[in-house]
């Protein structure tokens, strides 16, 4: 069992649901998450966990990496994801 202060949920914006999703792709600790690119993590989650994840889920990951609230980075994160993955179609809007 991972000590609570090291769990991925100890990061900003990462609650129980996103924590479960991250653990399902092998990220149990905040350090494991912080070593990864949040855009690549989101792309992996889309493929392996839930293809309907919205921009807010992406923003929560980017915000967790930057240490800021998700709503501050939503537009920026969505634009960057579109640049990196131009064929991506958002399944739903948040």
C-alpha positions as CSV (number, residue, x, y, z in Angstrom):
1,X,0.0,0.0,0.0
2,X,1.3,3.4,-1.0
3,X,1.5,6.0,1.8
4,X,-1.3,8.6,1.3
5,X,1.1,11.6,0.9
6,X,2.8,9.7,-2.0
7,X,-0.4,8.6,-3.7
8,X,-1.3,10.0,-7.1
9,X,-4.5,11.5,-5.5
10,X,-2.3,13.8,-3.4
11,X,-1.7,15.9,-6.5
12,X,-4.0,18.9,-7.2
13,X,-7.1,18.0,-9.4
14,X,-6.7,14.2,-9.0
15,X,-9.6,12.8,-7.1
16,X,-10.7,9.1,-6.6
17,X,-12.0,8.6,-10.1
18,X,-9.0,9.9,-11.9
19,X,-6.8,8.2,-9.4
20,X,-8.3,4.8,-10.3
21,X,-7.9,5.6,-14.0
22,X,-4.2,6.5,-13.5
23,X,-3.6,3.3,-11.4
24,X,-5.1,1.2,-14.1
25,X,-2.3,2.4,-16.4
26,X,0.4,1.8,-13.8
27,X,0.6,5.1,-12.0
28,X,0.2,4.7,-8.3
29,X,2.4,7.5,-6.9
30,X,2.7,11.2,-7.5
31,X,6.3,10.6,-8.6
32,X,5.3,8.2,-11.3
33,X,2.8,10.7,-12.6
34,X,5.2,13.7,-12.4
35,X,7.8,11.8,-14.5
36,X,5.3,11.5,-17.4
37,X,4.0,14.0,-20.0
38,X,0.4,14.7,-19.0
39,X,-0.6,14.9,-22.7
40,X,0.7,11.4,-23.3
41,X,-1.0,10.2,-20.1
42,X,-4.3,11.6,-21.4
43,X,-3.8,9.9,-24.8
44,X,-3.1,6.6,-23.0
45,X,-6.2,7.0,-20.9
46,X,-8.3,7.6,-24.0
47,X,-7.1,4.4,-25.5
48,X,-6.9,2.1,-22.5
49,X,-9.5,3.4,-20.1
50,X,-12.2,5.8,-21.4
51,X,-12.4,7.2,-25.0
52,X,-15.0,9.7,-23.9
53,X,-12.7,11.7,-21.5
54,X,-13.3,15.4,-21.9
55,X,-11.1,18.5,-21.9
56,X,-11.6,18.9,-18.2
57,X,-10.0,15.6,-17.6
58,X,-7.1,16.7,-19.7
59,X,-6.9,20.0,-17.9
60,X,-6.9,18.1,-14.5
61,X,-3.8,16.2,-15.6
62,X,-2.0,19.2,-17.0
63,X,-2.9,21.2,-13.9
64,X,-1.7,18.4,-11.6
65,X,1.6,18.5,-13.4
66,X,1.9,22.3,-13.2
67,X,0.5,22.5,-9.7
68,X,-2.5,24.7,-10.6
69,X,-6.3,24.3,-10.6
70,X,-7.7,22.6,-13.8
71,X,-9.9,25.5,-14.8
72,X,-6.9,27.8,-15.2
73,X,-5.3,25.6,-17.9
74,X,-8.4,24.1,-19.8
75,X,-8.2,26.2,-22.9
76,X,-4.4,26.1,-23.1
77,X,-4.3,22.3,-22.5
78,X,-7.0,21.6,-25.1
79,X,-5.1,23.8,-27.7
80,X,-1.9,22.0,-27.0
81,X,-3.5,18.5,-27.2
82,X,-5.1,19.5,-30.6
83,X,-1.6,20.6,-31.8
84,X,-0.1,17.3,-30.7
85,X,-3.0,15.1,-31.8
86,X,-4.6,16.9,-34.7
87,X,-6.9,14.0,-35.6
88,X,-8.5,13.8,-32.1
89,X,-12.2,14.5,-31.9
90,X,-13.5,15.4,-28.5
91,X,-16.2,12.9,-27.5
92,X,-18.0,15.5,-25.3
93,X,-17.6,19.0,-24.1
94,X,-17.2,20.1,-20.5
